[in-house]
Amino acid sequence: MRRFMSVVLGSVVGLIGLGGCAATPWPTFMTPDEHYQPVFDRQKAGLPLDEERVLTVKEFTRDEYEQFGDAHARQGHIVLAAVQYEKALELEPAHIPTRYKVAQLYLQHGKADKAYEHFHRILDYEFEYVPAYIGMGRALLRLQKDAEAKLEFEQALAFDPSRWDAENYLGIIADRQHSHEEAIRHYVKALALHPDDPAILNNLGMAYVLSGQYKRAIPLFQQAIRTGRADVKIWNNLGLTYAKLARYRDAFEAFEQGVGTAKAYNNVGVIFLESDQPVRAWRCFTQAVQSQASFYERAQENLELVQQRLARLPLLQRRAREQRTPSCL
């Protein structure tokens, strides 16, 4: 990788003949920007300025480059952080913590191929470094190479059977392949190793949903919520599962906890529309617009859609449906 900065230090030019006499050697000249580049880099990284130290060393040490990288990463300067970590690795390629750090950085910011290369390179120095196998598996998942990812997670478990994250990822791969019972087995193992993790609880719940076992899924979503670390997706998954059981009031309340009243009415409206209950959908979309009319465009669009569908029904049939469903819920 190209270096981010270049410091030109006193290399000596050859002797030149001038009027038959040998000239005194002169150092090559540096522009002001080149001279002060190390100081600029320290300022960008938020590191303490030690100008005398910066200007007298020929190269930074691996630790200093890594400090630059850490500082840039904390500030969200991802490209600059990666450059500094790569510089550190040029000086000490076998330093596993730095290589793992840059691999994670690439993985988190959408460079799965580069992340995989660094995770894999770690194995040249420590073949049984389990986090590298987990990292390679995650990178391969991002690259849609599920079969190869599965092998990496299985290898991680062979070296360390306590890796709950490997079990969780194997469950995700099984779900992707529609092998939901196999996924459930992996999630149960992951949960035994790492109890009360909301992500695992959610994944296990979704595996039950995908296999049609709705009643078994609900307690898992509820347990995930009780941890206090549940995100919007878990509330939505709970709402969708209640809807599968025709518990529409419970579904609405779950959606409301996750995304607010207007979107909750819209979500329930979509469920009714998909289950051929256009009047109930119409009433729910109307409630959504009334709850947040100023900017909730999606509900307004859905309301217009269902009104068009109702307009195609014979008048008597439409009125009969409206009388049977006086409210959304």
C-alpha positions as YAML, in Angstrom:
chain: A
units: angstrom
residues:
- id: 1
  name: MET
  ca: [0.00, 0.00, 0.00]
- id: 2
  name: ARG
  ca: [1.25, 3.48, -0.77]
- id: 3
  name: ARG
  ca: [2.55, 5.39, 2.15]
- id: 4
  name: PHE
  ca: [0.34, 8.14, 3.51]
- id: 5
  name: MET
  ca: [3.18, 10.56, 4.21]
- id: 6
  name: SER
  ca: [6.77, 10.79, 3.13]
- id: 7
  name: VAL
  ca: [9.50, 12.45, 5.19]
- id: 8
  name: VAL
  ca: [12.59, 13.41, 3.19]
- id: 9
  name: LEU
  ca: [15.62, 13.40, 5.46]
- id: 10
  name: GLY
  ca: [19.23, 14.37, 4.87]
- id: 11
  name: SER
  ca: [20.36, 12.04, 2.12]
- id: 12
  name: VAL
  ca: [23.59, 13.38, 0.60]
- id: 13
  name: VAL
  ca: [24.07, 14.23, -3.05]
- id: 14
  name: GLY
  ca: [27.22, 13.11, -4.85]
- id: 15
  name: LEU
  ca: [30.23, 15.38, -5.24]
- id: 16
  name: ILE
  ca: [30.16, 17.58, -8.31]
- id: 17
  name: GLY
  ca: [33.16, 19.16, -10.01]
- id: 18
  name: LEU
  ca: [32.97, 22.97, -10.02]
- id: 19
  name: GLY
  ca: [35.90, 24.85, -11.58]
- id: 20
  name: GLY
  ca: [38.08, 21.81, -11.04]
- id: 21
  name: CYS
  ca: [37.40, 21.74, -7.27]
- id: 22
  name: ALA
  ca: [35.34, 19.27, -5.30]
- id: 23
  name: ALA
  ca: [32.21, 20.89, -3.92]
- id: 24
  name: THR
  ca: [31.10, 20.38, -0.33]
- id: 25
  name: PRO
  ca: [28.26, 17.81, -0.04]
- id: 26
  name: TRP
  ca: [24.85, 19.40, 0.51]
- id: 27
  name: PRO
  ca: [21.76, 17.75, 1.88]
- id: 28
  name: THR
  ca: [18.72, 17.59, -0.40]
- id: 29
  name: PHE
  ca: [16.23, 20.36, 0.23]
- id: 30
  name: MET
  ca: [12.79, 19.75, 1.75]
- id: 31
  name: THR
  ca: [9.71, 21.82, 1.22]
- id: 32
  name: PRO
  ca: [8.09, 23.23, 4.40]
- id: 33
  name: ASP
  ca: [5.20, 20.78, 4.05]
- id: 34
  name: GLU
  ca: [7.56, 17.81, 3.91]
- id: 35
  name: HIS
  ca: [9.55, 19.11, 6.86]
- id: 36
  name: TYR
  ca: [6.51, 19.51, 9.11]
- id: 37
  name: GLN
  ca: [4.46, 16.57, 7.83]
- id: 38
  name: PRO
  ca: [5.03, 14.50, 11.01]
- id: 39
  name: VAL
  ca: [3.70, 17.39, 13.10]
- id: 40
  name: PHE
  ca: [0.65, 17.73, 10.86]
- id: 41
  name: ASP
  ca: [0.00, 14.02, 11.17]
- id: 42
  name: ARG
  ca: [0.20, 14.18, 14.96]
- id: 43
  name: GLN
  ca: [-2.27, 17.07, 14.98]
- id: 44
  name: LYS
  ca: [-4.70, 15.20, 12.72]
- id: 45
  name: ALA
  ca: [-4.50, 12.14, 14.94]
- id: 46
  name: GLY
  ca: [-5.04, 14.16, 18.10]
- id: 47
  name: LEU
  ca: [-1.71, 13.01, 19.58]
- id: 48
  name: PRO
  ca: [0.48, 15.19, 21.81]
- id: 49
  name: LEU
  ca: [2.95, 17.31, 19.89]
- id: 50
  name: ASP
  ca: [6.60, 16.61, 20.55]
- id: 51
  name: GLU
  ca: [8.09, 18.57, 17.69]
- id: 52
  name: GLU
  ca: [11.72, 17.94, 18.55]
- id: 53
  name: ARG
  ca: [11.10, 14.20, 18.77]
- id: 54
  name: VAL
  ca: [9.12, 14.13, 15.52]
- id: 55
  name: LEU
  ca: [11.69, 16.00, 13.47]
- id: 56
  name: THR
  ca: [14.73, 14.06, 14.61]
- id: 57
  name: VAL
  ca: [13.60, 10.46, 14.07]
- id: 58
  name: LYS
  ca: [13.99, 8.83, 10.69]
- id: 59
  name: GLU
  ca: [10.86, 6.67, 11.03]
- id: 60
  name: PHE
  ca: [8.11, 6.21, 13.55]
- id: 61
  name: THR
  ca: [8.03, 2.96, 15.47]
- id: 62
  name: ARG
  ca: [5.36, 0.32, 15.04]
- id: 63
  name: ASP
  ca: [3.77, 1.40, 18.33]
- id: 64
  name: GLU
  ca: [3.64, 5.03, 17.16]
- id: 65
  name: TYR
  ca: [2.02, 4.12, 13.86]
- id: 66
  name: GLU
  ca: [-0.52, 2.03, 15.75]
- id: 67
  name: GLN
  ca: [-1.23, 4.98, 18.06]
- id: 68
  name: PHE
  ca: [-1.88, 7.10, 14.98]
- id: 69
  name: GLY
  ca: [-4.25, 4.43, 13.71]
- id: 70
  name: ASP
  ca: [-6.09, 4.19, 17.03]
- id: 71
  name: ALA
  ca: [-6.51, 7.95, 17.23]
- id: 72
  name: HIS
  ca: [-7.81, 8.22, 13.67]
- id: 73
  name: ALA
  ca: [-10.20, 5.29, 14.26]
- id: 74
  name: ARG
  ca: [-11.63, 6.97, 17.37]
- id: 75
  name: GLN
  ca: [-12.24, 10.13, 15.33]
- id: 76
  name: GLY
  ca: [-13.96, 8.18, 12.55]
- id: 77
  name: HIS
  ca: [-11.15, 8.74, 10.02]
- id: 78
  name: ILE
  ca: [-11.25, 5.17, 8.77]
- id: 79
  name: VAL
  ca: [-8.99, 5.48, 5.72]
- id: 80
  name: LEU
  ca: [-6.30, 7.31, 7.70]
- id: 81
  name: ALA
  ca: [-6.53, 4.72, 10.47]
- id: 82
  name: ALA
  ca: [-6.11, 1.86, 8.00]
- id: 83
  name: VAL
  ca: [-3.08, 3.53, 6.41]
- id: 84
  name: GLN
  ca: [-1.35, 3.89, 9.78]
- id: 85
  name: TYR
  ca: [-2.09, 0.30, 10.79]
- id: 86
  name: GLU
  ca: [-0.69, -0.89, 7.46]
- id: 87
  name: LYS
  ca: [2.47, 1.15, 8.12]
- id: 88
  name: ALA
  ca: [2.81, -0.52, 11.49]
- id: 89
  name: LEU
  ca: [2.52, -3.93, 9.82]
- id: 90
  name: GLU
  ca: [5.22, -3.04, 7.29]
- id: 91
  name: LEU
  ca: [7.58, -2.71, 10.23]
- id: 92
  name: GLU
  ca: [6.35, -5.83, 12.05]
- id: 93
  name: PRO
  ca: [4.22, -8.11, 9.83]
- id: 94
  name: ALA
  ca: [3.83, -10.78, 12.51]
- id: 95
  name: HIS
  ca: [2.26, -8.48, 15.11]
- id: 96
  name: ILE
  ca: [-1.10, -10.23, 15.43]
- id: 97
  name: PRO
  ca: [-2.99, -7.63, 17.53]
- id: 98
  name: THR
  ca: [-2.35, -4.91, 14.93]
- id: 99
  name: ARG
  ca: [-3.24, -7.17, 12.02]
- id: 100
  name: TYR
  ca: [-6.44, -8.26, 13.77]
- id: 101
  name: LYS
  ca: [-7.27, -4.62, 14.47]
- id: 102
  name: VAL
  ca: [-6.96, -3.57, 10.82]
- id: 103
  name: ALA
  ca: [-8.90, -6.66, 9.70]
- id: 104
  name: GLN
  ca: [-11.75, -5.73, 12.02]
- id: 105
  name: LEU
  ca: [-11.64, -2.16, 10.73]
- id: 106
  name: TYR
  ca: [-11.97, -3.33, 7.12]
- id: 107
  name: LEU
  ca: [-14.76, -5.75, 8.03]
- id: 108
  name: GLN
  ca: [-16.78, -3.11, 9.88]
- id: 109
  name: HIS
  ca: [-16.56, -0.69, 6.97]
- id: 110
  name: GLY
  ca: [-17.51, -2.91, 4.05]
- id: 111
  name: LYS
  ca: [-14.10, -4.14, 2.87]
- id: 112
  name: ALA
  ca: [-14.76, -7.83, 3.44]
- id: 113
  name: ASP
  ca: [-12.19, -9.01, 0.88]
- id: 114
  name: LYS
  ca: [-9.36, -7.03, 2.50]
- id: 115
  name: ALA
  ca: [-10.54, -8.10, 5.96]
- id: 116
  name: TYR
  ca: [-10.39, -11.74, 4.88]
- id: 117
  name: GLU
  ca: [-6.82, -11.32, 3.61]
- id: 118
  name: HIS
  ca: [-5.63, -9.97, 6.96]
- id: 119
  name: PHE
  ca: [-7.51, -12.54, 9.05]
- id: 120
  name: HIS
  ca: [-6.05, -15.29, 6.86]
- id: 121
  name: ARG
  ca: [-2.53, -13.83, 7.11]
- id: 122
  name: ILE
  ca: [-2.73, -14.11, 10.91]
- id: 123
  name: LEU
  ca: [-2.76, -17.91, 10.53]
- id: 124
  name: ASP
  ca: [0.72, -17.73, 8.98]
- id: 125
  name: TYR
  ca: [1.96, -16.69, 12.40]
- id: 126
  name: GLU
  ca: [-0.44, -18.52, 14.75]
- id: 127
  name: PHE
  ca: [-2.41, -21.34, 13.17]
- id: 128
  name: GLU
  ca: [-4.75, -21.85, 16.15]
- id: 129
  name: TYR
  ca: [-5.74, -18.20, 16.59]
- id: 130
  name: VAL
  ca: [-9.49, -18.77, 16.85]
- id: 131
  name: PRO
  ca: [-10.63, -15.12, 16.40]
- id: 132
  name: ALA
  ca: [-9.05, -15.19, 12.93]
- id: 133
  name: TYR
  ca: [-11.27, -18.13, 11.92]
- id: 134
  name: ILE
  ca: [-14.32, -16.27, 13.24]
- id: 135
  name: GLY
  ca: [-13.22, -13.18, 11.32]
- id: 136
  name: MET
  ca: [-12.72, -15.12, 8.09]
- id: 137
  name: GLY
  ca: [-16.16, -16.66, 8.49]
- id: 138
  name: ARG
  ca: [-17.77, -13.26, 8.99]
- id: 139
  name: ALA
  ca: [-15.97, -11.83, 5.96]
- id: 140
  name: LEU
  ca: [-17.08, -14.78, 3.83]
- id: 141
  name: LEU
  ca: [-20.68, -14.26, 4.96]
- id: 142
  name: ARG
  ca: [-20.45, -10.66, 3.76]
- id: 143
  name: LEU
  ca: [-19.16, -12.00, 0.43]
- id: 144
  name: GLN
  ca: [-22.15, -14.40, 0.19]
- id: 145
  name: LYS
  ca: [-19.87, -17.46, 0.46]
- id: 146
  name: ASP
  ca: [-21.88, -19.33, 3.05]
- id: 147
  name: ALA
  ca: [-20.42, -22.80, 2.46]
- id: 148
  name: GLU
  ca: [-16.87, -21.53, 2.95]
- id: 149
  name: ALA
  ca: [-17.90, -19.48, 5.96]
- id: 150
  name: LYS
  ca: [-19.42, -22.57, 7.57]
- id: 151
  name: LEU
  ca: [-16.07, -24.37, 7.36]
- id: 152
  name: GLU
  ca: [-14.31, -21.50, 9.15]
- id: 153
  name: PHE
  ca: [-16.84, -21.42, 12.01]
- id: 154
  name: GLU
  ca: [-16.62, -25.20, 12.36]
- id: 155
  name: GLN
  ca: [-12.82, -24.93, 12.52]
- id: 156
  name: ALA
  ca: [-13.12, -22.29, 15.23]
- id: 157
  name: LEU
  ca: [-15.29, -24.66, 17.28]
- id: 158
  name: ALA
  ca: [-12.83, -27.50, 16.74]
- id: 159
  name: PHE
  ca: [-10.13, -25.41, 18.42]
- id: 160
  name: ASP
  ca: [-12.47, -23.83, 21.01]
- id: 161
  name: PRO
  ca: [-15.89, -25.43, 21.65]
- id: 162
  name: SER
  ca: [-16.87, -22.50, 23.91]
- id: 163
  name: ARG
  ca: [-17.17, -20.05, 20.99]
- id: 164
  name: TRP
  ca: [-20.85, -19.13, 21.18]
- id: 165
  name: ASP
  ca: [-20.45, -16.67, 18.33]
- id: 166
  name: ALA
  ca: [-19.43, -19.50, 15.99]
- id: 167
  name: GLU
  ca: [-22.56, -21.44, 16.96]
- id: 168
  name: ASN
  ca: [-24.68, -18.35, 16.36]
- id: 169
  name: TYR
  ca: [-23.22, -17.78, 12.89]
- id: 170
  name: LEU
  ca: [-23.71, -21.45, 12.01]
- id: 171
  name: GLY
  ca: [-27.36, -20.98, 12.98]
- id: 172
  name: ILE
  ca: [-27.62, -17.98, 10.65]
- id: 173
  name: ILE
  ca: [-26.15, -20.01, 7.77]
- id: 174
  name: ALA
  ca: [-28.60, -22.86, 8.44]
- id: 175
  name: ASP
  ca: [-31.53, -20.43, 8.44]
- id: 176
  name: ARG
  ca: [-30.34, -18.99, 5.13]
- id: 177
  name: GLN
  ca: [-30.38, -22.52, 3.73]
- id: 178
  name: HIS
  ca: [-33.91, -23.07, 5.11]
- id: 179
  name: SER
  ca: [-32.61, -25.72, 7.51]
- id: 180
  name: HIS
  ca: [-34.47, -24.21, 10.43]
- id: 181
  name: GLU
  ca: [-34.31, -27.22, 12.76]
- id: 182
  name: GLU
  ca: [-30.53, -27.31, 12.35]
- id: 183
  name: ALA
  ca: [-30.45, -23.54, 13.00]
- id: 184
  name: ILE
  ca: [-32.44, -24.04, 16.21]
- id: 185
  name: ARG
  ca: [-29.87, -26.58, 17.45]
- id: 186
  name: HIS
  ca: [-27.02, -24.12, 16.87]
- id: 187
  name: TYR
  ca: [-28.86, -21.23, 18.55]
- id: 188
  name: VAL
  ca: [-29.72, -23.39, 21.58]
- id: 189
  name: LYS
  ca: [-26.00, -24.27, 21.95]
- id: 190
  name: ALA
  ca: [-25.04, -20.60, 21.55]
- id: 191
  name: LEU
  ca: [-27.56, -19.57, 24.20]
- id: 192
  name: ALA
  ca: [-26.27, -22.20, 26.63]
- id: 193
  name: LEU
  ca: [-22.77, -20.76, 26.21]
- id: 194
  name: HIS
  ca: [-23.88, -17.12, 26.32]
- id: 195
  name: PRO
  ca: [-27.20, -16.82, 28.21]
- id: 196
  name: ASP
  ca: [-29.59, -13.89, 27.84]
- id: 197
  name: ASP
  ca: [-27.91, -12.48, 24.76]
- id: 198
  name: PRO
  ca: [-30.70, -10.57, 22.95]
- id: 199
  name: ALA
  ca: [-29.30, -11.26, 19.47]
- id: 200
  name: ILE
  ca: [-29.22, -15.03, 20.05]
- id: 201
  name: LEU
  ca: [-32.67, -14.98, 21.65]
- id: 202
  name: ASN
  ca: [-33.99, -13.07, 18.64]
- id: 203
  name: ASN
  ca: [-32.33, -15.45, 16.17]
- id: 204
  name: LEU
  ca: [-33.73, -18.50, 17.97]
- id: 205
  name: GLY
  ca: [-37.15, -16.88, 18.01]
- id: 206
  name: MET
  ca: [-36.98, -16.19, 14.27]
- id: 207
  name: ALA
  ca: [-35.93, -19.78, 13.59]
- id: 208
  name: TYR
  ca: [-39.09, -20.92, 15.36]
- id: 209
  name: VAL
  ca: [-41.15, -18.39, 13.36]
- id: 210
  name: LEU
  ca: [-39.64, -19.61, 10.08]
- id: 211
  name: SER
  ca: [-40.48, -23.19, 11.03]
- id: 212
  name: GLY
  ca: [-44.06, -22.21, 11.90]
- id: 213
  name: GLN
  ca: [-43.66, -22.59, 15.68]
- id: 214
  name: TYR
  ca: [-45.04, -19.15, 16.55]
- id: 215
  name: LYS
  ca: [-46.00, -19.85, 20.16]
- id: 216
  name: ARG
  ca: [-42.46, -20.99, 20.98]
- id: 217
  name: ALA
  ca: [-41.03, -17.81, 19.46]
- id: 218
  name: ILE
  ca: [-42.98, -15.30, 21.57]
- id: 219
  name: PRO
  ca: [-41.33, -16.05, 24.97]
- id: 220
  name: LEU
  ca: [-37.90, -15.72, 23.35]
- id: 221
  name: PHE
  ca: [-38.63, -12.26, 21.95]
- id: 222
  name: GLN
  ca: [-40.08, -11.25, 25.33]
- id: 223
  name: GLN
  ca: [-36.97, -12.52, 27.11]
- id: 224
  name: ALA
  ca: [-34.77, -10.54, 24.69]
- id: 225
  name: ILE
  ca: [-36.78, -7.41, 25.49]
- id: 226
  name: ARG
  ca: [-36.47, -7.97, 29.24]
- id: 227
  name: THR
  ca: [-32.68, -7.82, 28.96]
- id: 228
  name: GLY
  ca: [-33.05, -4.09, 28.29]
- id: 229
  name: ARG
  ca: [-30.85, -4.38, 25.21]
- id: 230
  name: ALA
  ca: [-33.50, -5.11, 22.60]
- id: 231
  name: ASP
  ca: [-33.57, -3.03, 19.43]
- id: 232
  name: VAL
  ca: [-36.45, -2.12, 17.14]
- id: 233
  name: LYS
  ca: [-36.11, -5.34, 15.11]
- id: 234
  name: ILE
  ca: [-36.98, -7.49, 18.11]
- id: 235
  name: TRP
  ca: [-40.14, -5.49, 18.86]
- id: 236
  name: ASN
  ca: [-41.11, -5.80, 15.19]
- id: 237
  name: ASN
  ca: [-40.45, -9.54, 15.15]
- id: 238
  name: LEU
  ca: [-42.64, -9.92, 18.24]
- id: 239
  name: GLY
  ca: [-45.38, -7.90, 16.54]
- id: 240
  name: LEU
  ca: [-45.22, -9.98, 13.36]
- id: 241
  name: THR
  ca: [-45.39, -13.19, 15.39]
- id: 242
  name: TYR
  ca: [-48.48, -12.00, 17.28]
- id: 243
  name: ALA
  ca: [-50.03, -11.17, 13.92]
- id: 244
  name: LYS
  ca: [-49.35, -14.73, 12.71]
- id: 245
  name: LEU
  ca: [-51.49, -15.88, 15.65]
- id: 246
  name: ALA
  ca: [-54.21, -13.29, 14.82]
- id: 247
  name: ARG
  ca: [-53.46, -11.45, 18.07]
- id: 248
  name: TYR
  ca: [-53.69, -8.08, 16.37]
- id: 249
  name: ARG
  ca: [-54.01, -5.90, 19.46]
- id: 250
  name: ASP
  ca: [-50.85, -7.47, 20.90]
- id: 251
  name: ALA
  ca: [-49.14, -7.02, 17.53]
- id: 252
  name: PHE
  ca: [-50.06, -3.33, 17.47]
- id: 253
  name: GLU
  ca: [-48.72, -2.80, 21.01]
- id: 254
  name: ALA
  ca: [-45.43, -4.49, 20.14]
- id: 255
  name: PHE
  ca: [-45.04, -2.39, 16.99]
- id: 256
  name: GLU
  ca: [-45.91, 0.74, 18.98]
- id: 257
  name: GLN
  ca: [-43.14, 0.04, 21.49]
- id: 258
  name: GLY
  ca: [-40.66, -0.34, 18.66]
- id: 259
  name: VAL
  ca: [-41.57, 2.33, 16.12]
- id: 260
  name: GLY
  ca: [-44.30, 4.55, 17.61]
- id: 261
  name: THR
  ca: [-48.05, 4.85, 17.17]
- id: 262
  name: ALA
  ca: [-48.32, 5.98, 13.54]
- id: 263
  name: LYS
  ca: [-45.98, 3.33, 12.15]
- id: 264
  name: ALA
  ca: [-47.62, 0.70, 14.35]
- id: 265
  name: TYR
  ca: [-51.02, 1.45, 12.77]
- id: 266
  name: ASN
  ca: [-49.38, 1.35, 9.34]
- id: 267
  name: ASN
  ca: [-47.73, -2.03, 10.06]
- id: 268
  name: VAL
  ca: [-50.99, -3.57, 11.22]
- id: 269
  name: GLY
  ca: [-52.71, -2.08, 8.18]
- id: 270
  name: VAL
  ca: [-50.22, -3.78, 5.87]
- id: 271
  name: ILE
  ca: [-50.85, -7.10, 7.65]
- id: 272
  name: PHE
  ca: [-54.61, -6.72, 7.14]
- id: 273
  name: LEU
  ca: [-54.11, -5.75, 3.50]
- id: 274
  name: GLU
  ca: [-51.96, -8.82, 2.86]
- id: 275
  name: SER
  ca: [-54.56, -11.06, 4.54]
- id: 276
  name: ASP
  ca: [-57.36, -9.69, 2.32]
- id: 277
  name: GLN
  ca: [-59.01, -7.54, 4.97]
- id: 278
  name: PRO
  ca: [-59.06, -4.22, 3.07]
- id: 279
  name: VAL
  ca: [-61.60, -2.45, 5.30]
- id: 280
  name: ARG
  ca: [-59.59, -3.08, 8.46]
- id: 281
  name: ALA
  ca: [-56.46, -2.03, 6.55]
- id: 282
  name: TRP
  ca: [-58.21, 1.18, 5.46]
- id: 283
  name: ARG
  ca: [-59.19, 2.00, 9.05]
- id: 284
  name: CYS
  ca: [-55.65, 1.34, 10.28]
- id: 285
  name: PHE
  ca: [-54.05, 3.50, 7.59]
- id: 286
  name: THR
  ca: [-56.54, 6.26, 8.44]
- id: 287
  name: GLN
  ca: [-55.47, 6.00, 12.09]
- id: 288
  name: ALA
  ca: [-51.82, 6.17, 11.04]
- id: 289
  name: VAL
  ca: [-52.36, 9.36, 9.04]
- id: 290
  name: GLN
  ca: [-54.37, 10.95, 11.85]
- id: 291
  name: SER
  ca: [-51.64, 10.08, 14.34]
- id: 292
  name: GLN
  ca: [-48.85, 11.65, 12.28]
- id: 293
  name: ALA
  ca: [-50.38, 13.40, 9.30]
- id: 294
  name: SER
  ca: [-47.66, 16.03, 8.96]
- id: 295
  name: PHE
  ca: [-45.03, 13.76, 7.49]
- id: 296
  name: TYR
  ca: [-46.10, 10.12, 7.52]
- id: 297
  name: GLU
  ca: [-46.29, 9.72, 3.75]
- id: 298
  name: ARG
  ca: [-46.09, 5.93, 3.65]
- id: 299
  name: ALA
  ca: [-49.40, 5.55, 5.50]
- id: 300
  name: GLN
  ca: [-51.01, 8.10, 3.17]
- id: 301
  name: GLU
  ca: [-49.83, 6.14, 0.13]
- id: 302
  name: ASN
  ca: [-51.17, 2.90, 1.62]
- id: 303
  name: LEU
  ca: [-54.47, 4.59, 2.43]
- id: 304
  name: GLU
  ca: [-54.89, 5.71, -1.17]
- id: 305
  name: LEU
  ca: [-54.01, 2.20, -2.38]
- id: 306
  name: VAL
  ca: [-56.61, 0.49, -0.22]
- id: 307
  name: GLN
  ca: [-59.24, 3.11, -1.10]
- id: 308
  name: GLN
  ca: [-58.72, 2.29, -4.77]
- id: 309
  name: ARG
  ca: [-59.18, -1.40, -4.01]
- id: 310
  name: LEU
  ca: [-62.37, -0.75, -2.03]
- id: 311
  name: ALA
  ca: [-63.73, 1.50, -4.79]
- id: 312
  name: ARG
  ca: [-63.70, -1.52, -7.12]
- id: 313
  name: LEU
  ca: [-66.10, -3.44, -4.86]
- id: 314
  name: PRO
  ca: [-69.86, -3.24, -5.41]
- id: 315
  name: LEU
  ca: [-71.34, -0.55, -3.16]
- id: 316
  name: LEU
  ca: [-73.49, -2.94, -1.08]
- id: 317
  name: GLN
  ca: [-70.59, -5.31, -0.53]
- id: 318
  name: ARG
  ca: [-68.32, -2.46, 0.54]
- id: 319
  name: ARG
  ca: [-70.87, -1.10, 3.01]
- id: 320
  name: ALA
  ca: [-71.46, -4.56, 4.46]
- id: 321
  name: ARG
  ca: [-67.71, -4.97, 5.06]
- id: 322
  name: GLU
  ca: [-67.50, -1.53, 6.65]
- id: 323
  name: GLN
  ca: [-70.32, -2.39, 9.04]
- id: 324
  name: ARG
  ca: [-68.64, -5.65, 10.04]
- id: 325
  name: THR
  ca: [-65.32, -3.89, 10.80]
- id: 326
  name: PRO
  ca: [-66.07, -0.58, 12.53]
- id: 327
  name: SER
  ca: [-62.49, -0.08, 13.77]
- id: 328
  name: CYS
  ca: [-58.91, -0.99, 13.03]
- id: 329
  name: LEU
  ca: [-58.40, -3.19, 16.10]
...
